[in-house]
Amino acid sequence: MTNFYKIVLNYFIKNKGITVGMGFAPRLNPIKKFRGILVMVSISKQIVLYVALLFFSISAVQAQQESLSLTNQPKIVVSIEPLYEIVSSLSHGIVKPHVVYLNLSDIHKPLTAYQHGMLQNADIIIRVGKGLEPLLDDFLQQQGQSIKNKTITLSNYIPLLEKEGLRSGLPENAIFTDRQTSSDLRFWMDPRLVKMLVSFIAPRLVTMDPLHQEEYLDNEIVLKAQLKKVEDKMLTLFNQLSFEQKFLIARFNPYLKNRYMNFADINHVAAHNHIQPGVVSCIQNHSFSTIPLNLEYTERALNSLLQTLELCSKSRIVIR
């Protein structure tokens, strides 16, 4: 007989005015002894049954919670890959966003039926804007107010730079009324603008999916810290560039020029109208105009940009 059973039986017999030690007392007659054993067995079965039911109930609740967690995962859709890098960092550990355009070269192609379904079933849609995604904008406009209410157009909420060469041949005081067509929408090249967008996107993800509020906000803190490191790393890279390389960057993207080049270099670039034909050919042949569009604010992306610069400028730079 185990100690557990002895404790239970002692408790029962004491309540009846009978004392039992390690064995049965001599004055306990066989009938009462038999009844005590029966009671002990009955109590033991009840305890075992109760524990089994409790374990089953806990398991059932856990299974139900896991099932609800899977079915209640938010459906986040972003328009292009650079936005995926931003939003997936905010939704890390919760869900991976879907991407409408896996390749930026596809933004002028008609949307497929799969892309239609992705957008219609989304809980939230995060895009750049009409100026970069005209066909996506056409589709969203045709879907009515319900899909517009869950769409965030990021270019509406941050300062934008004009496209390079836009004012060529125009008066200096020319005014452009359509930001979507006059602005360069590749704002993700500037980590400070991305930090602004992170502060804008995170609370909207929380509103859409309040069950994961803590995770979104924790990820926001981590991502902002990472963006600061990226900005410092990019500045280190730019300080090592030759003027010719800075000129290539300035021609490619105004956000890189605005963030990382000093005023003297910017003014020098504006006055420098000559570029070697061989460098221009290198840029065209190696798709330099598209590689940095996938800037993911990681060491890998910085190295990708650096390799292209080295290839086109025939020089060597080392990131320290």
Secondary structure, 3 states (H helix, E strand, C coil): CCHHHHHHHHHHHHHCCCCCCCCCCCCCCHHHHHHHHHHHHHHHHHHHHHHHHHHHHHHHHHHHHHHHHHHCCCCEEEEEHHHHHHHHHHCCCCCCCEEEECCHHHCCCCCCHHHHHHHHCCCEEEECCCCCCHHHHHHHHHCCHHHHHCEEEHHHCCCCEECCCCCCCCCCCCCCCCHHHHEECCHHHCHHHHHHHHHHHHHHHHHHCHHHHHHHHHHHHHHHHHHHHHHHHHHHHHHCCCHHHHHHHHHHCHHHHHHHCCHHHHHHHHHCCCCCHHHHHHHHHCCCCCHHHHCCCCHHHHHHHHHHHHHHHCCCCCCC
